[in-house]
C-alpha cells in the first residue's frame, strides 16, 4: 500500500472513529447533529433573526445615525436576554467556542446581500491583555468567513485598542476620558467604505468610537455588521 493512500485511509478512519464515539451535539439541547453545525434545527428556530436589508433604512441604522454618520447597518439576530441567542454568544465569547463564529457567518451569508460591496472589512479589536486572557478574538473567524465569502479584503489590525477595560465599566470622569481615546488607527486609509464588525450592539458607544476613528479622514465612509443587537 502506498504511503499517501495509507495516511489518507488512517485519517478517514480516525474521523469516523471520532464521529462515532464523540459525535457533535447541539450546544443547546445536546442532540446529536451533523459535524460543524453546532445547532440543531429545533433550537435554531428559537432564534429571532432580524432579516434586515443592508442598504435599507432600519432601526439599527437609525440608532447608529444618532451617534455617527453611517451608510448601512445589518444585524443577524436579536439578543434575547433569556433566550438561546444569548447562550450562543456566551459560548462564543467565554467558553472557548470560537468556531461558533462559523455558523453565525453561515447564517449571515444566507441573509446579507450587498448592492454595492464595502471596500474593506475590519472588526472591533481586543486589548492584548484581554486577548491573552481569552486566547482568541471571538470576531476573527466570523470576519474572515464573511470577507472570503463576499471577496472583500479584511484587516483585523487596522485599529488598535489603547486601553484594557472592563465591559461597560468606564463610568467615572477619568474612565470616560480614556474611553474617548479607546481606539487609534494603525494604517492610513483614504476614500474607503469600511464595514465594521462587532458581536453585540447595545448602547453603540464602542462602535461609535471605532467609527469616528475611521471617519477622521472625511473621505472615508463606514457601515456596520453585528451578530446581534440589544436595545
Rosetta constraint file for C-alpha pairs under 8 A:
AtomPair CA 1 CA 5 HARMONIC 7.05 0.50
AtomPair CA 1 CA 6 HARMONIC 6.54 0.50
AtomPair CA 2 CA 6 HARMONIC 6.20 0.50
AtomPair CA 3 CA 7 HARMONIC 6.16 0.50
AtomPair CA 4 CA 8 HARMONIC 6.22 0.50
AtomPair CA 5 CA 9 HARMONIC 6.10 0.50
AtomPair CA 6 CA 10 HARMONIC 6.16 0.50
AtomPair CA 7 CA 11 HARMONIC 6.15 0.50
AtomPair CA 8 CA 12 HARMONIC 6.24 0.50
AtomPair CA 9 CA 13 HARMONIC 6.13 0.50
AtomPair CA 10 CA 14 HARMONIC 6.02 0.50
AtomPair CA 11 CA 15 HARMONIC 6.24 0.50
AtomPair CA 12 CA 16 HARMONIC 6.18 0.50
AtomPair CA 13 CA 17 HARMONIC 6.09 0.50
AtomPair CA 14 CA 18 HARMONIC 6.18 0.50
AtomPair CA 15 CA 19 HARMONIC 6.04 0.50
AtomPair CA 16 CA 20 HARMONIC 6.05 0.50
AtomPair CA 17 CA 21 HARMONIC 6.09 0.50
AtomPair CA 17 CA 22 HARMONIC 7.86 0.50
AtomPair CA 18 CA 22 HARMONIC 5.08 0.50
AtomPair CA 18 CA 23 HARMONIC 6.71 0.50
AtomPair CA 19 CA 23 HARMONIC 4.55 0.50
AtomPair CA 19 CA 24 HARMONIC 7.27 0.50
AtomPair CA 19 CA 35 HARMONIC 7.99 0.50
AtomPair CA 23 CA 32 HARMONIC 6.38 0.50
AtomPair CA 23 CA 33 HARMONIC 7.49 0.50
AtomPair CA 23 CA 35 HARMONIC 7.52 0.50
AtomPair CA 24 CA 32 HARMONIC 5.79 0.50
AtomPair CA 24 CA 33 HARMONIC 5.68 0.50
AtomPair CA 24 CA 34 HARMONIC 6.51 0.50
AtomPair CA 24 CA 35 HARMONIC 5.55 0.50
AtomPair CA 24 CA 36 HARMONIC 7.25 0.50
AtomPair CA 24 CA 38 HARMONIC 7.16 0.50
AtomPair CA 25 CA 29 HARMONIC 7.93 0.50
AtomPair CA 25 CA 30 HARMONIC 4.92 0.50
AtomPair CA 25 CA 31 HARMONIC 5.14 0.50
AtomPair CA 25 CA 32 HARMONIC 4.33 0.50
AtomPair CA 25 CA 33 HARMONIC 5.35 0.50
AtomPair CA 25 CA 34 HARMONIC 8.00 0.50
AtomPair CA 25 CA 38 HARMONIC 6.58 0.50
AtomPair CA 25 CA 39 HARMONIC 7.58 0.50
AtomPair CA 26 CA 30 HARMONIC 4.61 0.50
AtomPair CA 26 CA 31 HARMONIC 5.21 0.50
AtomPair CA 26 CA 32 HARMONIC 6.42 0.50
AtomPair CA 26 CA 33 HARMONIC 6.34 0.50
AtomPair CA 26 CA 37 HARMONIC 7.95 0.50
AtomPair CA 26 CA 38 HARMONIC 5.15 0.50
AtomPair CA 26 CA 39 HARMONIC 4.55 0.50
AtomPair CA 26 CA 40 HARMONIC 5.56 0.50
AtomPair CA 27 CA 38 HARMONIC 5.98 0.50
AtomPair CA 27 CA 39 HARMONIC 6.08 0.50
AtomPair CA 27 CA 88 HARMONIC 7.70 0.50
AtomPair CA 28 CA 39 HARMONIC 7.09 0.50
AtomPair CA 28 CA 43 HARMONIC 6.95 0.50
AtomPair CA 28 CA 84 HARMONIC 7.43 0.50
AtomPair CA 28 CA 87 HARMONIC 7.91 0.50
AtomPair CA 29 CA 43 HARMONIC 7.44 0.50
AtomPair CA 31 CA 40 HARMONIC 7.11 0.50
AtomPair CA 33 CA 37 HARMONIC 7.01 0.50
AtomPair CA 33 CA 38 HARMONIC 7.38 0.50
AtomPair CA 33 CA 39 HARMONIC 7.48 0.50
AtomPair CA 33 CA 40 HARMONIC 6.29 0.50
AtomPair CA 34 CA 38 HARMONIC 7.95 0.50
AtomPair CA 36 CA 103 HARMONIC 7.87 0.50
AtomPair CA 37 CA 103 HARMONIC 6.52 0.50
AtomPair CA 38 CA 100 HARMONIC 6.97 0.50
AtomPair CA 38 CA 103 HARMONIC 7.25 0.50
AtomPair CA 39 CA 43 HARMONIC 6.44 0.50
AtomPair CA 39 CA 44 HARMONIC 6.25 0.50
AtomPair CA 40 CA 44 HARMONIC 6.13 0.50
AtomPair CA 41 CA 45 HARMONIC 6.23 0.50
AtomPair CA 42 CA 46 HARMONIC 7.07 0.50
AtomPair CA 43 CA 47 HARMONIC 7.35 0.50
AtomPair CA 43 CA 84 HARMONIC 7.65 0.50
AtomPair CA 46 CA 83 HARMONIC 7.83 0.50
AtomPair CA 46 CA 84 HARMONIC 6.71 0.50
AtomPair CA 47 CA 77 HARMONIC 7.14 0.50
AtomPair CA 47 CA 78 HARMONIC 7.73 0.50
AtomPair CA 47 CA 83 HARMONIC 7.72 0.50
AtomPair CA 47 CA 84 HARMONIC 6.40 0.50
AtomPair CA 47 CA 85 HARMONIC 6.03 0.50
AtomPair CA 48 CA 77 HARMONIC 5.66 0.50
AtomPair CA 48 CA 78 HARMONIC 5.66 0.50
AtomPair CA 49 CA 76 HARMONIC 5.87 0.50
AtomPair CA 49 CA 77 HARMONIC 4.10 0.50
AtomPair CA 49 CA 78 HARMONIC 6.28 0.50
AtomPair CA 50 CA 75 HARMONIC 6.40 0.50
AtomPair CA 50 CA 76 HARMONIC 5.68 0.50
AtomPair CA 50 CA 77 HARMONIC 4.90 0.50
AtomPair CA 50 CA 78 HARMONIC 6.43 0.50
AtomPair CA 51 CA 75 HARMONIC 7.93 0.50
AtomPair CA 51 CA 76 HARMONIC 6.96 0.50
AtomPair CA 51 CA 77 HARMONIC 7.86 0.50
AtomPair CA 51 CA 111 HARMONIC 6.46 0.50
AtomPair CA 52 CA 56 HARMONIC 7.73 0.50
AtomPair CA 52 CA 58 HARMONIC 7.18 0.50
AtomPair CA 52 CA 74 HARMONIC 6.13 0.50
AtomPair CA 52 CA 75 HARMONIC 6.97 0.50
AtomPair CA 52 CA 76 HARMONIC 7.85 0.50
AtomPair CA 52 CA 111 HARMONIC 7.95 0.50
AtomPair CA 52 CA 112 HARMONIC 7.97 0.50
AtomPair CA 53 CA 57 HARMONIC 7.91 0.50
AtomPair CA 53 CA 58 HARMONIC 7.93 0.50
AtomPair CA 53 CA 74 HARMONIC 7.00 0.50
AtomPair CA 53 CA 112 HARMONIC 7.16 0.50
AtomPair CA 53 CA 113 HARMONIC 7.32 0.50
AtomPair CA 54 CA 72 HARMONIC 5.74 0.50
AtomPair CA 54 CA 73 HARMONIC 5.58 0.50
AtomPair CA 54 CA 74 HARMONIC 5.24 0.50
AtomPair CA 54 CA 112 HARMONIC 6.67 0.50
AtomPair CA 54 CA 113 HARMONIC 6.72 0.50
AtomPair CA 54 CA 114 HARMONIC 6.79 0.50
AtomPair CA 55 CA 71 HARMONIC 7.48 0.50
AtomPair CA 55 CA 72 HARMONIC 5.07 0.50
AtomPair CA 55 CA 73 HARMONIC 7.07 0.50
AtomPair CA 55 CA 114 HARMONIC 7.48 0.50
AtomPair CA 55 CA 115 HARMONIC 7.54 0.50
AtomPair CA 56 CA 72 HARMONIC 7.18 0.50
AtomPair CA 57 CA 61 HARMONIC 6.36 0.50
AtomPair CA 57 CA 62 HARMONIC 7.21 0.50
AtomPair CA 57 CA 72 HARMONIC 7.88 0.50
AtomPair CA 58 CA 62 HARMONIC 6.24 0.50
AtomPair CA 58 CA 73 HARMONIC 7.79 0.50
AtomPair CA 59 CA 63 HARMONIC 6.18 0.50
AtomPair CA 60 CA 64 HARMONIC 6.26 0.50
AtomPair CA 60 CA 73 HARMONIC 6.31 0.50
AtomPair CA 60 CA 74 HARMONIC 7.17 0.50
AtomPair CA 60 CA 75 HARMONIC 7.53 0.50
AtomPair CA 60 CA 229 HARMONIC 7.86 0.50
AtomPair CA 61 CA 65 HARMONIC 6.14 0.50
AtomPair CA 61 CA 70 HARMONIC 7.13 0.50
AtomPair CA 61 CA 72 HARMONIC 6.36 0.50
AtomPair CA 61 CA 73 HARMONIC 5.13 0.50
AtomPair CA 61 CA 74 HARMONIC 7.78 0.50
AtomPair CA 62 CA 66 HARMONIC 6.81 0.50
AtomPair CA 63 CA 67 HARMONIC 7.22 0.50
AtomPair CA 64 CA 68 HARMONIC 6.07 0.50
AtomPair CA 64 CA 69 HARMONIC 7.42 0.50
AtomPair CA 64 CA 70 HARMONIC 6.63 0.50
AtomPair CA 64 CA 204 HARMONIC 7.01 0.50
AtomPair CA 64 CA 208 HARMONIC 7.73 0.50
AtomPair CA 65 CA 69 HARMONIC 5.52 0.50
AtomPair CA 65 CA 70 HARMONIC 6.03 0.50
AtomPair CA 67 CA 204 HARMONIC 7.60 0.50
AtomPair CA 67 CA 205 HARMONIC 7.86 0.50
AtomPair CA 67 CA 208 HARMONIC 6.10 0.50
AtomPair CA 68 CA 208 HARMONIC 6.15 0.50
AtomPair CA 68 CA 211 HARMONIC 7.15 0.50
AtomPair CA 68 CA 212 HARMONIC 6.99 0.50
AtomPair CA 69 CA 221 HARMONIC 7.88 0.50
AtomPair CA 69 CA 222 HARMONIC 7.48 0.50
AtomPair CA 70 CA 221 HARMONIC 7.12 0.50
AtomPair CA 70 CA 222 HARMONIC 5.53 0.50
AtomPair CA 70 CA 223 HARMONIC 5.44 0.50
AtomPair CA 70 CA 224 HARMONIC 7.73 0.50
AtomPair CA 71 CA 221 HARMONIC 6.90 0.50
AtomPair CA 71 CA 222 HARMONIC 6.03 0.50
AtomPair CA 71 CA 223 HARMONIC 5.14 0.50
AtomPair CA 72 CA 222 HARMONIC 7.74 0.50
AtomPair CA 72 CA 223 HARMONIC 4.80 0.50
AtomPair CA 72 CA 224 HARMONIC 6.52 0.50
AtomPair CA 73 CA 223 HARMONIC 5.70 0.50
AtomPair CA 73 CA 224 HARMONIC 4.82 0.50
AtomPair CA 73 CA 225 HARMONIC 5.91 0.50
AtomPair CA 74 CA 112 HARMONIC 7.78 0.50
AtomPair CA 74 CA 224 HARMONIC 6.40 0.50
AtomPair CA 74 CA 225 HARMONIC 4.88 0.50
AtomPair CA 74 CA 226 HARMONIC 6.42 0.50
AtomPair CA 75 CA 225 HARMONIC 5.88 0.50
AtomPair CA 75 CA 226 HARMONIC 4.86 0.50
AtomPair CA 75 CA 227 HARMONIC 5.68 0.50
AtomPair CA 75 CA 228 HARMONIC 5.46 0.50
AtomPair CA 75 CA 229 HARMONIC 6.30 0.50
AtomPair CA 76 CA 107 HARMONIC 7.61 0.50
AtomPair CA 76 CA 108 HARMONIC 5.97 0.50
AtomPair CA 76 CA 111 HARMONIC 7.90 0.50
AtomPair CA 76 CA 226 HARMONIC 6.55 0.50
AtomPair CA 76 CA 227 HARMONIC 5.01 0.50
AtomPair CA 76 CA 228 HARMONIC 5.61 0.50
AtomPair CA 77 CA 85 HARMONIC 7.64 0.50
AtomPair CA 77 CA 227 HARMONIC 6.35 0.50
AtomPair CA 77 CA 228 HARMONIC 4.69 0.50
AtomPair CA 77 CA 229 HARMONIC 6.70 0.50
AtomPair CA 78 CA 85 HARMONIC 7.39 0.50
AtomPair CA 78 CA 228 HARMONIC 5.20 0.50
AtomPair CA 78 CA 229 HARMONIC 5.26 0.50
AtomPair CA 78 CA 230 HARMONIC 6.43 0.50
AtomPair CA 79 CA 83 HARMONIC 7.77 0.50
AtomPair CA 79 CA 85 HARMONIC 5.81 0.50
AtomPair CA 79 CA 86 HARMONIC 5.89 0.50
AtomPair CA 79 CA 200 HARMONIC 7.44 0.50
AtomPair CA 79 CA 228 HARMONIC 5.31 0.50
AtomPair CA 79 CA 229 HARMONIC 5.45 0.50
AtomPair CA 79 CA 230 HARMONIC 5.14 0.50
AtomPair CA 80 CA 84 HARMONIC 7.04 0.50
AtomPair CA 80 CA 85 HARMONIC 5.93 0.50
AtomPair CA 80 CA 86 HARMONIC 5.75 0.50
AtomPair CA 80 CA 230 HARMONIC 7.56 0.50
AtomPair CA 81 CA 86 HARMONIC 5.91 0.50
AtomPair CA 82 CA 86 HARMONIC 6.86 0.50
AtomPair CA 83 CA 87 HARMONIC 6.89 0.50
AtomPair CA 84 CA 88 HARMONIC 6.21 0.50
AtomPair CA 85 CA 89 HARMONIC 6.20 0.50
AtomPair CA 86 CA 90 HARMONIC 6.11 0.50
AtomPair CA 87 CA 91 HARMONIC 6.15 0.50
AtomPair CA 88 CA 92 HARMONIC 6.17 0.50
AtomPair CA 88 CA 100 HARMONIC 7.63 0.50
AtomPair CA 89 CA 93 HARMONIC 6.13 0.50
AtomPair CA 89 CA 199 HARMONIC 7.95 0.50
AtomPair CA 90 CA 94 HARMONIC 5.65 0.50
AtomPair CA 90 CA 95 HARMONIC 6.88 0.50
AtomPair CA 91 CA 95 HARMONIC 4.68 0.50
AtomPair CA 91 CA 96 HARMONIC 6.91 0.50
AtomPair CA 91 CA 97 HARMONIC 5.77 0.50
AtomPair CA 91 CA 100 HARMONIC 7.83 0.50
AtomPair CA 92 CA 96 HARMONIC 6.53 0.50
AtomPair CA 92 CA 97 HARMONIC 4.76 0.50
AtomPair CA 92 CA 98 HARMONIC 5.21 0.50
AtomPair CA 92 CA 99 HARMONIC 7.45 0.50
AtomPair CA 92 CA 100 HARMONIC 5.78 0.50
AtomPair CA 92 CA 101 HARMONIC 6.97 0.50
AtomPair CA 92 CA 138 HARMONIC 6.34 0.50
AtomPair CA 93 CA 97 HARMONIC 7.14 0.50
AtomPair CA 93 CA 98 HARMONIC 7.11 0.50
AtomPair CA 93 CA 138 HARMONIC 5.71 0.50
AtomPair CA 94 CA 134 HARMONIC 7.32 0.50
AtomPair CA 96 CA 134 HARMONIC 7.72 0.50
AtomPair CA 98 CA 136 HARMONIC 7.40 0.50
AtomPair CA 98 CA 137 HARMONIC 7.79 0.50
AtomPair CA 98 CA 138 HARMONIC 5.44 0.50
AtomPair CA 98 CA 141 HARMONIC 7.07 0.50
AtomPair CA 99 CA 103 HARMONIC 7.53 0.50
AtomPair CA 99 CA 141 HARMONIC 6.88 0.50
AtomPair CA 100 CA 104 HARMONIC 6.46 0.50
AtomPair CA 101 CA 105 HARMONIC 6.06 0.50
AtomPair CA 101 CA 138 HARMONIC 7.02 0.50
AtomPair CA 101 CA 139 HARMONIC 6.97 0.50
AtomPair CA 101 CA 141 HARMONIC 5.75 0.50
AtomPair CA 101 CA 142 HARMONIC 4.64 0.50
AtomPair CA 102 CA 106 HARMONIC 6.27 0.50
AtomPair CA 102 CA 141 HARMONIC 6.40 0.50
AtomPair CA 102 CA 142 HARMONIC 5.69 0.50
AtomPair CA 102 CA 145 HARMONIC 7.06 0.50
AtomPair CA 103 CA 107 HARMONIC 6.17 0.50
AtomPair CA 104 CA 108 HARMONIC 6.11 0.50
AtomPair CA 104 CA 142 HARMONIC 6.92 0.50
AtomPair CA 104 CA 227 HARMONIC 7.11 0.50
AtomPair CA 105 CA 109 HARMONIC 6.06 0.50
AtomPair CA 105 CA 142 HARMONIC 5.34 0.50
AtomPair CA 105 CA 143 HARMONIC 7.79 0.50
AtomPair CA 105 CA 145 HARMONIC 6.37 0.50
AtomPair CA 105 CA 146 HARMONIC 6.02 0.50
AtomPair CA 106 CA 110 HARMONIC 6.39 0.50
AtomPair CA 107 CA 111 HARMONIC 6.71 0.50
AtomPair CA 108 CA 112 HARMONIC 5.73 0.50
AtomPair CA 108 CA 146 HARMONIC 7.99 0.50
AtomPair CA 109 CA 113 HARMONIC 7.76 0.50
AtomPair CA 109 CA 146 HARMONIC 7.00 0.50
AtomPair CA 109 CA 149 HARMONIC 7.66 0.50
AtomPair CA 117 CA 152 HARMONIC 7.56 0.50
AtomPair CA 118 CA 152 HARMONIC 7.26 0.50
AtomPair CA 118 CA 192 HARMONIC 7.89 0.50
AtomPair CA 118 CA 193 HARMONIC 5.14 0.50
AtomPair CA 118 CA 194 HARMONIC 5.91 0.50
AtomPair CA 118 CA 195 HARMONIC 6.15 0.50
AtomPair CA 119 CA 152 HARMONIC 6.56 0.50
AtomPair CA 119 CA 153 HARMONIC 7.06 0.50
AtomPair CA 119 CA 192 HARMONIC 5.90 0.50
AtomPair CA 119 CA 193 HARMONIC 5.18 0.50
AtomPair CA 119 CA 194 HARMONIC 6.05 0.50
AtomPair CA 119 CA 195 HARMONIC 7.84 0.50
AtomPair CA 120 CA 152 HARMONIC 6.08 0.50
AtomPair CA 120 CA 153 HARMONIC 5.18 0.50
AtomPair CA 120 CA 154 HARMONIC 5.53 0.50
AtomPair CA 120 CA 155 HARMONIC 7.40 0.50
AtomPair CA 120 CA 192 HARMONIC 7.17 0.50
AtomPair CA 120 CA 193 HARMONIC 6.53 0.50
AtomPair CA 120 CA 194 HARMONIC 4.92 0.50
AtomPair CA 120 CA 195 HARMONIC 6.20 0.50
AtomPair CA 121 CA 143 HARMONIC 7.56 0.50
AtomPair CA 121 CA 147 HARMONIC 6.84 0.50
AtomPair CA 121 CA 152 HARMONIC 6.89 0.50
AtomPair CA 121 CA 153 HARMONIC 6.25 0.50
AtomPair CA 121 CA 154 HARMONIC 4.42 0.50
AtomPair CA 121 CA 155 HARMONIC 6.31 0.50
AtomPair CA 121 CA 156 HARMONIC 7.90 0.50
AtomPair CA 121 CA 194 HARMONIC 5.70 0.50
AtomPair CA 121 CA 195 HARMONIC 4.72 0.50
AtomPair CA 121 CA 196 HARMONIC 6.08 0.50
AtomPair CA 121 CA 197 HARMONIC 7.43 0.50
AtomPair CA 122 CA 143 HARMONIC 7.37 0.50
AtomPair CA 122 CA 154 HARMONIC 5.65 0.50
AtomPair CA 122 CA 155 HARMONIC 5.18 0.50
AtomPair CA 122 CA 156 HARMONIC 5.04 0.50
AtomPair CA 122 CA 157 HARMONIC 7.68 0.50
AtomPair CA 122 CA 158 HARMONIC 6.81 0.50
AtomPair CA 122 CA 194 HARMONIC 7.21 0.50
AtomPair CA 122 CA 195 HARMONIC 6.33 0.50
AtomPair CA 122 CA 196 HARMONIC 5.20 0.50
AtomPair CA 122 CA 197 HARMONIC 6.22 0.50
AtomPair CA 123 CA 139 HARMONIC 6.66 0.50
AtomPair CA 123 CA 140 HARMONIC 7.48 0.50
AtomPair CA 123 CA 143 HARMONIC 6.95 0.50
AtomPair CA 123 CA 155 HARMONIC 7.88 0.50
AtomPair CA 123 CA 156 HARMONIC 5.70 0.50
AtomPair CA 123 CA 196 HARMONIC 5.35 0.50
AtomPair CA 123 CA 197 HARMONIC 4.47 0.50
AtomPair CA 123 CA 198 HARMONIC 6.02 0.50
AtomPair CA 124 CA 139 HARMONIC 7.70 0.50
AtomPair CA 124 CA 156 HARMONIC 7.88 0.50
AtomPair CA 124 CA 159 HARMONIC 7.74 0.50
AtomPair CA 124 CA 196 HARMONIC 7.11 0.50
AtomPair CA 124 CA 197 HARMONIC 6.36 0.50
AtomPair CA 124 CA 198 HARMONIC 5.71 0.50
AtomPair CA 124 CA 207 HARMONIC 7.73 0.50
AtomPair CA 124 CA 210 HARMONIC 7.38 0.50
AtomPair CA 125 CA 137 HARMONIC 7.57 0.50
AtomPair CA 125 CA 156 HARMONIC 7.16 0.50
AtomPair CA 125 CA 157 HARMONIC 7.60 0.50
AtomPair CA 125 CA 159 HARMONIC 6.85 0.50
AtomPair CA 125 CA 160 HARMONIC 6.15 0.50
AtomPair CA 125 CA 161 HARMONIC 6.06 0.50
AtomPair CA 126 CA 130 HARMONIC 6.06 0.50
AtomPair CA 126 CA 131 HARMONIC 5.85 0.50
AtomPair CA 126 CA 137 HARMONIC 6.68 0.50
AtomPair CA 126 CA 160 HARMONIC 7.81 0.50
AtomPair CA 126 CA 161 HARMONIC 6.28 0.50
AtomPair CA 127 CA 131 HARMONIC 6.12 0.50
AtomPair CA 127 CA 160 HARMONIC 7.51 0.50
AtomPair CA 127 CA 161 HARMONIC 5.28 0.50
AtomPair CA 127 CA 162 HARMONIC 6.91 0.50
AtomPair CA 127 CA 163 HARMONIC 6.56 0.50
AtomPair CA 127 CA 164 HARMONIC 5.61 0.50
AtomPair CA 128 CA 132 HARMONIC 6.10 0.50
AtomPair CA 129 CA 133 HARMONIC 6.27 0.50
AtomPair CA 129 CA 164 HARMONIC 6.86 0.50
AtomPair CA 130 CA 134 HARMONIC 6.09 0.50
AtomPair CA 130 CA 164 HARMONIC 7.08 0.50
AtomPair CA 131 CA 135 HARMONIC 5.45 0.50
AtomPair CA 131 CA 136 HARMONIC 5.73 0.50
AtomPair CA 131 CA 137 HARMONIC 6.38 0.50
AtomPair CA 132 CA 136 HARMONIC 7.49 0.50
AtomPair CA 138 CA 142 HARMONIC 7.70 0.50
AtomPair CA 139 CA 143 HARMONIC 5.90 0.50
AtomPair CA 139 CA 197 HARMONIC 7.54 0.50
AtomPair CA 139 CA 198 HARMONIC 6.81 0.50
AtomPair CA 139 CA 199 HARMONIC 6.90 0.50
AtomPair CA 140 CA 144 HARMONIC 6.01 0.50
AtomPair CA 140 CA 156 HARMONIC 7.40 0.50
AtomPair CA 141 CA 145 HARMONIC 6.18 0.50
AtomPair CA 142 CA 146 HARMONIC 6.21 0.50
AtomPair CA 143 CA 147 HARMONIC 6.06 0.50
AtomPair CA 143 CA 154 HARMONIC 7.60 0.50
AtomPair CA 143 CA 197 HARMONIC 7.04 0.50
AtomPair CA 144 CA 148 HARMONIC 6.03 0.50
AtomPair CA 144 CA 154 HARMONIC 7.05 0.50
AtomPair CA 145 CA 149 HARMONIC 6.01 0.50
AtomPair CA 146 CA 150 HARMONIC 6.34 0.50
AtomPair CA 147 CA 151 HARMONIC 5.64 0.50
AtomPair CA 147 CA 152 HARMONIC 4.91 0.50
AtomPair CA 147 CA 153 HARMONIC 6.26 0.50
AtomPair CA 147 CA 154 HARMONIC 6.12 0.50
AtomPair CA 148 CA 152 HARMONIC 6.49 0.50
AtomPair CA 148 CA 153 HARMONIC 7.79 0.50
AtomPair CA 157 CA 186 HARMONIC 7.17 0.50
AtomPair CA 158 CA 185 HARMONIC 6.08 0.50
AtomPair CA 158 CA 186 HARMONIC 5.37 0.50
AtomPair CA 158 CA 187 HARMONIC 5.98 0.50
AtomPair CA 159 CA 183 HARMONIC 6.53 0.50
AtomPair CA 159 CA 184 HARMONIC 5.73 0.50
AtomPair CA 159 CA 185 HARMONIC 4.47 0.50
AtomPair CA 159 CA 186 HARMONIC 5.50 0.50
AtomPair CA 159 CA 187 HARMONIC 7.79 0.50
AtomPair CA 159 CA 210 HARMONIC 7.82 0.50
AtomPair CA 160 CA 183 HARMONIC 5.63 0.50
AtomPair CA 160 CA 184 HARMONIC 5.56 0.50
AtomPair CA 160 CA 185 HARMONIC 6.30 0.50
AtomPair CA 160 CA 186 HARMONIC 6.65 0.50
AtomPair CA 161 CA 182 HARMONIC 5.77 0.50
AtomPair CA 161 CA 183 HARMONIC 4.62 0.50
AtomPair CA 161 CA 184 HARMONIC 6.69 0.50
AtomPair CA 162 CA 181 HARMONIC 7.30 0.50
AtomPair CA 162 CA 182 HARMONIC 5.29 0.50
AtomPair CA 162 CA 183 HARMONIC 5.59 0.50
AtomPair CA 162 CA 184 HARMONIC 6.99 0.50
AtomPair CA 163 CA 178 HARMONIC 7.38 0.50
AtomPair CA 163 CA 182 HARMONIC 5.93 0.50
AtomPair CA 165 CA 169 HARMONIC 6.96 0.50
AtomPair CA 165 CA 170 HARMONIC 7.29 0.50
AtomPair CA 166 CA 170 HARMONIC 7.43 0.50
AtomPair CA 170 CA 175 HARMONIC 4.50 0.50
AtomPair CA 170 CA 176 HARMONIC 5.81 0.50
AtomPair CA 170 CA 179 HARMONIC 6.99 0.50
AtomPair CA 171 CA 175 HARMONIC 5.90 0.50
AtomPair CA 171 CA 176 HARMONIC 6.28 0.50
AtomPair CA 172 CA 176 HARMONIC 6.15 0.50
AtomPair CA 173 CA 177 HARMONIC 6.27 0.50
AtomPair CA 174 CA 178 HARMONIC 6.39 0.50
AtomPair CA 175 CA 179 HARMONIC 6.09 0.50
AtomPair CA 176 CA 180 HARMONIC 6.28 0.50
AtomPair CA 177 CA 181 HARMONIC 6.92 0.50
AtomPair CA 178 CA 182 HARMONIC 6.05 0.50
AtomPair CA 180 CA 209 HARMONIC 6.94 0.50
AtomPair CA 182 CA 209 HARMONIC 7.24 0.50
AtomPair CA 183 CA 209 HARMONIC 6.97 0.50
AtomPair CA 183 CA 210 HARMONIC 6.30 0.50
AtomPair CA 183 CA 213 HARMONIC 7.00 0.50
AtomPair CA 184 CA 213 HARMONIC 6.43 0.50
AtomPair CA 185 CA 213 HARMONIC 6.58 0.50
AtomPair CA 185 CA 214 HARMONIC 7.25 0.50
AtomPair CA 189 CA 214 HARMONIC 7.90 0.50
AtomPair CA 189 CA 217 HARMONIC 7.80 0.50
AtomPair CA 189 CA 220 HARMONIC 7.62 0.50
AtomPair CA 190 CA 217 HARMONIC 6.58 0.50
AtomPair CA 190 CA 219 HARMONIC 5.98 0.50
AtomPair CA 190 CA 220 HARMONIC 5.90 0.50
AtomPair CA 191 CA 219 HARMONIC 4.60 0.50
AtomPair CA 191 CA 220 HARMONIC 4.67 0.50
AtomPair CA 191 CA 221 HARMONIC 7.51 0.50
AtomPair CA 192 CA 219 HARMONIC 7.18 0.50
AtomPair CA 192 CA 220 HARMONIC 4.85 0.50
AtomPair CA 192 CA 221 HARMONIC 6.22 0.50
AtomPair CA 193 CA 220 HARMONIC 5.85 0.50
AtomPair CA 193 CA 221 HARMONIC 4.54 0.50
AtomPair CA 193 CA 222 HARMONIC 5.49 0.50
AtomPair CA 193 CA 223 HARMONIC 7.40 0.50
AtomPair CA 194 CA 220 HARMONIC 7.50 0.50
AtomPair CA 194 CA 221 HARMONIC 6.16 0.50
AtomPair CA 194 CA 222 HARMONIC 4.79 0.50
AtomPair CA 194 CA 223 HARMONIC 6.28 0.50
AtomPair CA 195 CA 222 HARMONIC 5.78 0.50
AtomPair CA 195 CA 223 HARMONIC 4.77 0.50
AtomPair CA 195 CA 224 HARMONIC 5.35 0.50
AtomPair CA 195 CA 225 HARMONIC 6.87 0.50
AtomPair CA 196 CA 207 HARMONIC 7.96 0.50
AtomPair CA 196 CA 211 HARMONIC 7.68 0.50
AtomPair CA 196 CA 222 HARMONIC 7.08 0.50
AtomPair CA 196 CA 223 HARMONIC 6.25 0.50
AtomPair CA 196 CA 224 HARMONIC 4.79 0.50
AtomPair CA 196 CA 225 HARMONIC 6.14 0.50
AtomPair CA 197 CA 224 HARMONIC 5.98 0.50
AtomPair CA 197 CA 225 HARMONIC 4.86 0.50
AtomPair CA 197 CA 226 HARMONIC 5.59 0.50
AtomPair CA 198 CA 207 HARMONIC 7.70 0.50
AtomPair CA 198 CA 224 HARMONIC 7.97 0.50
AtomPair CA 198 CA 225 HARMONIC 6.63 0.50
AtomPair CA 198 CA 226 HARMONIC 4.89 0.50
AtomPair CA 198 CA 227 HARMONIC 6.77 0.50
AtomPair CA 199 CA 226 HARMONIC 5.24 0.50
AtomPair CA 199 CA 227 HARMONIC 4.83 0.50
AtomPair CA 199 CA 228 HARMONIC 6.24 0.50
AtomPair CA 200 CA 226 HARMONIC 6.09 0.50
AtomPair CA 200 CA 227 HARMONIC 6.04 0.50
AtomPair CA 200 CA 228 HARMONIC 4.84 0.50
AtomPair CA 200 CA 229 HARMONIC 5.36 0.50
AtomPair CA 200 CA 230 HARMONIC 6.89 0.50
AtomPair CA 201 CA 207 HARMONIC 7.78 0.50
AtomPair CA 201 CA 226 HARMONIC 6.59 0.50
AtomPair CA 201 CA 228 HARMONIC 6.37 0.50
AtomPair CA 201 CA 229 HARMONIC 4.54 0.50
AtomPair CA 201 CA 230 HARMONIC 5.90 0.50
AtomPair CA 201 CA 231 HARMONIC 7.64 0.50
AtomPair CA 202 CA 229 HARMONIC 6.16 0.50
AtomPair CA 202 CA 230 HARMONIC 4.87 0.50
AtomPair CA 202 CA 231 HARMONIC 5.51 0.50
AtomPair CA 203 CA 231 HARMONIC 7.03 0.50
AtomPair CA 204 CA 208 HARMONIC 5.95 0.50
AtomPair CA 205 CA 209 HARMONIC 6.32 0.50
AtomPair CA 206 CA 210 HARMONIC 6.36 0.50
AtomPair CA 207 CA 211 HARMONIC 6.04 0.50
AtomPair CA 208 CA 212 HARMONIC 6.11 0.50
AtomPair CA 209 CA 213 HARMONIC 6.39 0.50
AtomPair CA 210 CA 214 HARMONIC 6.78 0.50
AtomPair CA 211 CA 215 HARMONIC 6.10 0.50
AtomPair CA 211 CA 222 HARMONIC 6.58 0.50
AtomPair CA 212 CA 216 HARMONIC 6.00 0.50
AtomPair CA 214 CA 220 HARMONIC 6.80 0.50
AtomPair CA 214 CA 221 HARMONIC 7.80 0.50
AtomPair CA 214 CA 222 HARMONIC 7.61 0.50
AtomPair CA 215 CA 219 HARMONIC 7.59 0.50
AtomPair CA 215 CA 220 HARMONIC 5.65 0.50
AtomPair CA 215 CA 221 HARMONIC 6.55 0.50
AtomPair CA 215 CA 222 HARMONIC 7.47 0.50
AtomPair CA 216 CA 220 HARMONIC 7.99 0.50
